[in-house]
Amino acid sequence: MTRPRPRPAAIGAVGAALLALATAACGSFGPADKEEVCKGFDELNVQFVQGNGVIGNPLFRKAEEMADLADRYEGTPDLSEDAKGLHEVADADSMTGQDLADNTTRIAELCGRPVGFGTGFGF
């Protein structure tokens, strides 16, 4: 008895579904635009005001996500120094508002607002 062979279309559909799932699970790829960077910056600000939480260090995850966005931004100003600093902050044992301010100067310039803007806290 011979087994039926999978059809090429079915194999392609499964492959596309797996690729979509992997992309969704791993985050975005490719260049980030100003809108994405500023949205991430706003989310980092909100998380800083909300605090670090008890489980999983969400503030440090947001800092790492912001660093990844800054790494992927290809426009002006160059955000590579902010990305490097945010990666270091995200890997540290503690974080202050000044740490965020010092490592988001170019991002703040791009987005037109400093860290803490609109949150009631300015650094």
PyMOL commands that set and color helices and strands:
alter all, ss='L'
color gray80, all
select helices_A, chain A and resi 8-26+34-50+58-72+80-90+97-102+105-111
alter helices_A, ss='H'
color red, helices_A
deselect
rebuild
show_as cartoon
